[in-house]
Amino acid sequence: MKTVGYVRVSTKLQSDKGGSVQNQRDKITNYCKLEGLKLEGIIEDLGISGTKRDRRGFLKLLDYSRTNQIDVVVVWSLSRLGRNLKDMLETINLFRTYGIELRCIKENIR
């Protein structure tokens, strides 16, 4: 299954330090190895609030979804996908519409 990871940090400081981003990347990479998922790549949004839907990486993720380029999206935590509950539910429903599985490592959502 074609799998894409998605990581996001909210502040410029988190982005500059890289620790949080690298931590998310490492957890996604290790998870995919353990689950036997073929990780095609990881999309990043650095220093951007999860309350905004116009994040470049997030929009790319939605585009991949609509064009059937991926089967699975993996995030470290559901909060990395977004901070607005309504938007997050719309995103999850969009994934379902296109047959894309969302996996959240921290919350053990599959």
C-alpha positions as CSV (number, residue, x, y, z in Angstrom):
1,M,0.0,0.0,0.0
2,K,1.3,3.4,-0.9
3,T,1.8,5.3,2.3
4,V,2.5,9.0,3.0
5,G,3.4,10.5,6.4
6,Y,2.4,14.0,7.4
7,V,4.2,16.0,10.0
8,R,3.5,19.5,11.3
9,V,4.9,21.9,13.9
10,S,3.2,25.1,14.8
11,T,6.0,27.5,15.7
12,K,9.0,28.8,13.9
13,L,11.1,27.8,17.0
14,Q,10.0,24.2,16.7
15,S,10.7,24.3,13.0
16,D,14.2,25.7,13.5
17,K,15.2,23.3,16.3
18,G,13.9,20.4,14.2
19,G,13.6,18.1,17.2
20,S,9.8,17.8,17.1
21,V,9.9,17.4,13.3
22,Q,12.6,14.8,13.4
23,N,10.9,13.0,16.2
24,Q,7.6,12.8,14.2
25,R,9.5,11.6,11.1
26,D,11.3,8.9,13.1
27,K,8.1,7.6,14.7
28,I,6.3,7.5,11.3
29,T,9.2,5.8,9.6
30,N,9.6,3.2,12.4
31,Y,5.8,2.6,12.5
32,C,5.7,1.9,8.8
33,K,8.6,-0.5,9.0
34,L,6.8,-2.4,11.8
35,E,3.5,-2.5,10.0
36,G,5.0,-3.4,6.6
37,L,3.8,-0.2,4.9
38,K,5.7,1.2,2.0
39,L,6.5,4.8,3.0
40,E,6.6,6.8,-0.2
41,G,7.5,10.0,1.6
42,I,6.7,12.5,4.4
43,I,5.0,15.8,3.7
44,E,5.9,18.6,6.1
45,D,4.3,21.8,7.3
46,L,6.8,23.7,9.4
47,G,5.9,26.7,11.6
48,I,2.2,26.7,10.6
49,S,-0.8,26.5,12.9
50,G,-3.0,23.5,12.6
51,T,-6.0,25.8,12.7
52,K,-5.2,26.9,9.1
53,R,-6.4,24.8,6.2
54,D,-4.3,26.5,3.6
55,R,-1.1,24.9,4.7
56,R,1.0,24.0,1.6
57,G,1.8,20.4,2.8
58,F,-1.8,19.8,3.9
59,L,-3.1,20.9,0.5
60,K,-0.6,18.6,-1.2
61,L,-1.8,15.7,1.0
62,L,-5.4,16.5,0.0
63,D,-4.4,16.6,-3.7
64,Y,-2.7,13.2,-3.4
65,S,-5.9,11.9,-1.8
66,R,-8.2,13.2,-4.6
67,T,-6.0,11.8,-7.3
68,N,-5.7,8.3,-5.8
69,Q,-1.9,8.5,-5.3
70,I,-2.0,7.1,-1.8
71,D,-3.7,4.4,0.2
72,V,-2.6,5.3,3.8
73,V,-1.8,8.5,5.6
74,V,0.2,8.2,8.8
75,V,0.6,10.9,11.4
76,W,2.3,10.8,14.8
77,S,-0.8,12.4,16.5
78,L,-4.2,13.4,15.3
79,S,-3.4,17.0,16.5
80,R,-0.7,17.1,13.8
81,L,-3.4,16.7,11.1
82,G,-5.3,19.8,12.4
83,R,-6.5,21.7,15.4
84,N,-10.0,22.5,14.3
85,L,-12.4,19.6,15.0
86,K,-14.8,20.4,12.2
87,D,-11.9,20.6,9.6
88,M,-10.3,17.5,11.0
89,L,-13.6,15.5,10.7
90,E,-14.0,16.8,7.1
91,T,-10.5,15.6,6.3
92,I,-11.1,12.2,7.8
93,N,-14.4,11.9,5.8
94,L,-12.6,12.9,2.6
95,F,-10.0,10.2,3.2
96,R,-12.8,7.7,3.7
97,T,-14.5,8.9,0.5
98,Y,-11.4,8.1,-1.5
99,G,-10.7,4.8,0.3
100,I,-7.7,6.2,2.2
101,E,-6.8,4.8,5.6
102,L,-5.7,7.2,8.3
103,R,-3.4,5.9,11.0
104,C,-2.5,8.0,14.1
105,I,0.3,6.4,16.0
106,K,-0.1,8.1,19.4
107,E,-3.9,7.5,19.6
108,N,-3.6,4.1,18.0
109,I,-6.2,4.9,15.4
110,R,-6.4,2.7,12.4
